[in-house]
């Protein structure tokens, strides 16, 4: 996967942002799934 920006710090921050977004989305989906199962 090619980095978006030539600056390594910018691409590092971009990868951290993507990882945080994936974690937040997975936790949110898991929460709604558990609420759906218990409800």
C-alpha positions in Angstrom: 0.0 0.0 0.0 1.6 3.3 -1.1 1.6 6.1 1.4 -0.7 9.0 0.4 1.8 11.8 1.3 5.6 11.8 0.8 6.0 13.0 4.3 6.4 9.9 6.6 4.9 11.7 9.6 1.8 12.6 7.6 1.3 9.0 6.4 1.9 7.7 10.0 -0.8 10.0 11.3 -3.0 8.9 8.5 -2.5 5.2 9.3 -3.2 5.9 13.0 -6.4 7.7 12.0 -7.5 4.8 9.9 -6.8 2.3 12.7 -8.8 4.4 15.2 -11.7 4.6 12.8 -11.7 0.9 12.2 -11.6 0.2 16.0 -14.5 2.7 16.7 -16.6 1.2 13.9 -16.1 -2.3 15.1 -16.9 -1.4 18.7 -20.1 0.4 17.5 -21.2 -2.5 15.4 -20.5 -4.9 18.2 -22.5 -2.7 20.6 -25.5 -2.6 18.3 -25.3 -6.3 17.7 -25.3 -7.1 21.4 -28.2 -4.7 22.0 -30.1 -6.4 19.1 -29.5 -9.8 20.6 -30.5 -8.8 24.1 -33.5 -6.7 23.0 
